[in-house]
Structures are given as structure tokens and as C-alpha cells.
Amino acid sequence: MFRNQYDSDVTVWSPQGRLHQVEYAMEAVKLGTATVGLKKKSHSVLVALCKPLSELSASQRKIIPIDDHLGISIAGITADARVLSKWLRSECLNYKHSYESIYPISRLITNLGNKMQTTTQRYDRRPFGVGLLVAGYDEKGPHIYQVVPSANYINCKAMSIGSRSQSARTYLERHLGSFNDCTTDEIICHGINAIRGSLSNDELITKSENWSQLNITIAIVGERYNKFTILTDEETNKYLEMANVSNSLDDQRKPTQVVGTSGSDDDPRPGPSDSDPQVAVGTME
């Protein structure tokens, strides 16, 4: 009831204690295509779903490398992501030039949150309408951070943002306990299966017939990969086939529901266990 009176300025609070312009920016993240970030003991992985704006255009880049040990995946307004990625590159370059070492990821994310916070405190600025999943590896191990337009940042074990990302988060929560002990190939397949859950029903039917048509981008950083690496199309297709095989095996392992019947298998009549006691009482003489 108060929204129309207090949502015109980012610095005006509503009587309910809300900043509606910041919430609108967070809604812009939900309109972007889904992206998934997950990690194990030695590696961090980003998997992003790429969709073209129209049939006449190519898909936009969803994963942006920042430094040798760091990269981001975006969901939301791509123009805002380019501004933030340029700032992140400058910070990493200045730190490397000054200290001759890589920028600690936790400190970089803190400074990124402070930069994004300033846009929510000035009337002549608008919040950044993009959400980030930051994957990196430093002396403290692998990291997955989520950064939202409200300037909050969260250190995550696994996360998914974007359109229909709730299905992907459900998959990640269900398999979270097995991520640390997974191999590199298995953790990438988990990311592909999670991003597959964000597809609509029509897209899911089409892509299930040919997984190679799934347009995704995969990036990994960790011990074996000294630098933040975006996989090539050939490597991506290989992991798509591996995820398809593992998904088929999981479907075969699911127990089938057996309906118990009495008598021989040739007798089509239901047994006593199949009849409803209430209905039997109602039909008695």
C-alpha cells in the first residue's frame, strides 16, 4: 500500500523499513539466465546457462575471467556486470603490482560490497542490477561467493542465481554432502545436472533428446588448474555426455514402485489389500 509513494528514490525509506529500488534491482537478477557455482576441497566450478536474446543473435558471455585465480558468473544486466568486472580487474592488477601476489578473495569481495553499497546511499545513483557468483582459489583454498545488488555477500558451499534457480538450489542441497569427496569430473557433472533443473518443461524435453544442444559455459579453478580456465566447446560437450550418462544411471537406480496383488499373476482381479475398507462397508447388504 506504500509502494507507489516511496519507490521513486533509492534513499527514501518506506514506513515498513524497505528500500524498494534495491528490491527492484534484486528482481532484475531473477530475470537473468541461471548460473551455478559449487566447490569441493580443491576446486571451484562455475556453470552458466547461455541463451541468445533472439534467434538472430549469438548468446552473451556469462562467465568473465578477472585474474589468474578468480572469475565471476553473472545473472542480470550485462552492462552493469561489465562495469564491475572492469573495476575488479583494476583492483587485482594494482594489488599484484604493489605486493607481487594475488589479491585475497575475501578482501576483494569486501571491497566490492563497499563499492556496491555506495549506490544505495546516493540519490543520483541506482543499484547495480546484476548478481554475481565469484569463484576463486587462493592460499585458503577454493571459494564461492554470492554478491547481490543490495551489496550483501555470502560465502557459499554451492549456490545458484537467476531465472528458475530454485530447482538448481534444490538439487545442490540434495547432493551437498557428497561434493567434498567428488572428483573434478563428478563435480562438473553435478553442476550440469543442477543447471539442467532450471530449464523450462519445453526446453527440458528438447534437451533430453540431445544433451549436446544445451548451450552452457563451464569454468574451473583450483589446484590442477593453475589459472581460472574456461573450458572449450569440445571439453564442454565431453562433460555433457558424462552428465547424461550419470543421469541415466541415477534414473536406473531409482526403485520402482511395486503394487502388491493377491493370487496368481494371471488373475486380473484385485486382492484384499487393494480394496478400500470404507467402500466395502458402504456396499454391504
Solvent accessible surface area in square Angstrom, and as a share of the most:
residue,aa,sasa,rsa
1,M,191,0.85
2,F,58,0.24
3,R,96,0.35
4,N,140,0.72
5,Q,127,0.56
6,Y,59,0.22
7,D,27,0.14
8,S,101,0.65
9,D,43,0.22
10,V,7,0.04
11,T,51,0.30
12,V,60,0.35
13,W,159,0.56
14,S,6,0.04
15,P,81,0.51
16,Q,107,0.48
17,G,45,0.44
18,R,87,0.32
19,L,31,0.15
20,H,4,0.02
21,Q,53,0.23
22,V,13,0.07
23,E,51,0.23
24,Y,79,0.30
25,A,11,0.08
26,M,73,0.33
27,E,87,0.39
28,A,24,0.18
29,V,14,0.08
30,K,120,0.51
31,L,154,0.77
32,G,12,0.12
33,T,30,0.18
34,A,2,0.01
35,T,0,0.00
36,V,0,0.00
37,G,0,0.00
38,L,0,0.00
39,K,42,0.18
40,K,21,0.09
41,K,140,0.59
42,S,17,0.11
43,H,10,0.05
44,S,0,0.00
45,V,0,0.00
46,L,0,0.00
47,V,0,0.00
48,A,0,0.00
49,L,8,0.04
50,C,9,0.05
51,K,73,0.31
52,P,64,0.41
53,L,145,0.72
54,S,60,0.39
55,E,176,0.79
56,L,177,0.88
57,S,49,0.32
58,A,88,0.68
59,S,42,0.27
60,Q,82,0.37
61,R,149,0.54
62,K,19,0.08
63,I,0,0.00
64,I,7,0.03
65,P,47,0.30
66,I,15,0.08
67,D,25,0.13
68,D,62,0.32
69,H,9,0.04
70,L,1,0.00
71,G,0,0.00
72,I,0,0.00
73,S,0,0.00
74,I,3,0.01
75,A,0,0.00
76,G,22,0.21
77,I,72,0.37
78,T,32,0.19
79,A,46,0.36
80,D,9,0.05
81,A,0,0.00
82,R,147,0.54
83,V,81,0.46
84,L,0,0.00
85,S,3,0.02
86,K,147,0.62
87,W,60,0.21
88,L,1,0.01
89,R,92,0.33
90,S,50,0.32
91,E,46,0.21
92,C,3,0.02
93,L,123,0.61
94,N,90,0.46
95,Y,31,0.12
96,K,69,0.29
97,H,158,0.71
98,S,75,0.48
99,Y,142,0.54
100,E,156,0.70
101,S,53,0.34
102,I,70,0.36
103,Y,12,0.04
104,P,40,0.25
105,I,0,0.00
106,S,45,0.29
107,R,125,0.46
108,L,1,0.00
109,I,1,0.01
110,T,52,0.30
111,N,47,0.24
112,L,0,0.00
113,G,4,0.04
114,N,88,0.45
115,K,60,0.26
116,M,0,0.00
117,Q,69,0.31
118,T,66,0.38
119,T,13,0.08
120,T,12,0.07
121,Q,117,0.52
122,R,115,0.42
123,Y,169,0.64
124,D,69,0.36
125,R,121,0.44
126,R,137,0.50
127,P,7,0.04
128,F,28,0.12
129,G,3,0.02
130,V,0,0.00
131,G,1,0.01
132,L,0,0.00
133,L,0,0.00
134,V,1,0.00
135,A,1,0.00
136,G,0,0.00
137,Y,56,0.21
138,D,12,0.06
139,E,168,0.75
140,K,156,0.66
141,G,13,0.13
142,P,18,0.11
143,H,17,0.08
144,I,0,0.00
145,Y,16,0.06
146,Q,23,0.10
147,V,0,0.00
148,V,24,0.14
149,P,2,0.01
150,S,26,0.17
151,A,11,0.08
152,N,92,0.47
153,Y,92,0.35
154,I,88,0.45
155,N,90,0.46
156,C,10,0.06
157,K,136,0.57
158,A,18,0.14
159,M,38,0.17
160,S,0,0.00
161,I,10,0.05
162,G,8,0.08
163,S,36,0.24
164,R,135,0.49
165,S,8,0.05
166,Q,103,0.46
167,S,56,0.36
168,A,0,0.00
169,R,70,0.25
170,T,62,0.36
171,Y,30,0.11
172,L,5,0.03
173,E,125,0.56
174,R,158,0.58
175,H,50,0.22
176,L,65,0.33
177,G,78,0.75
178,S,52,0.34
179,F,4,0.02
180,N,85,0.43
181,D,119,0.61
182,C,14,0.09
183,T,78,0.46
184,T,17,0.10
185,D,53,0.27
186,E,84,0.38
187,I,0,0.00
188,I,0,0.00
189,C,10,0.06
190,H,31,0.14
191,G,0,0.00
192,I,0,0.00
193,N,20,0.10
194,A,0,0.00
195,I,0,0.00
196,R,47,0.17
197,G,34,0.33
198,S,4,0.02
199,L,13,0.07
200,S,26,0.17
201,N,117,0.60
202,D,114,0.59
203,E,51,0.23
204,L,58,0.29
205,I,115,0.58
206,T,67,0.39
207,K,40,0.17
208,S,50,0.32
209,E,143,0.64
210,N,60,0.31
211,W,9,0.03
212,S,51,0.33
213,Q,99,0.44
214,L,7,0.03
215,N,68,0.35
216,I,13,0.07
217,T,30,0.18
218,I,0,0.00
219,A,0,0.00
220,I,1,0.00
221,V,2,0.01
222,G,4,0.04
223,E,106,0.48
224,R,154,0.56
225,Y,42,0.16
226,N,135,0.69
227,K,123,0.52
228,F,19,0.08
229,T,47,0.27
230,I,61,0.31
231,L,13,0.07
232,T,76,0.44
233,D,110,0.57
234,E,129,0.58
235,E,70,0.32
236,T,10,0.06
237,N,66,0.34
238,K,107,0.45
239,Y,8,0.03
240,L,1,0.01
241,E,86,0.39
242,M,66,0.29
243,A,0,0.00
244,N,46,0.23
245,V,90,0.51
246,S,38,0.24
247,N,33,0.17
248,S,50,0.32
249,L,77,0.38
250,D,63,0.33
251,D,76,0.39
252,Q,140,0.62
253,R,168,0.61
254,K,129,0.55
255,P,130,0.82
256,T,117,0.68
257,Q,169,0.75
258,V,129,0.74
259,V,108,0.62
260,G,50,0.48
261,T,87,0.51
262,S,46,0.30
263,G,68,0.65
264,S,70,0.45
265,D,141,0.73
266,D,134,0.70
267,D,44,0.23
268,P,128,0.80
269,R,173,0.63
270,P,99,0.62
271,G,7,0.06
272,P,110,0.69
273,S,93,0.60
274,D,63,0.32
275,S,64,0.41
276,D,71,0.37
277,P,100,0.63
278,Q,150,0.67
279,V,89,0.51
280,A,48,0.37
281,V,105,0.60
282,G,66,0.64
283,T,104,0.61
284,M,138,0.62
285,E,221,0.99
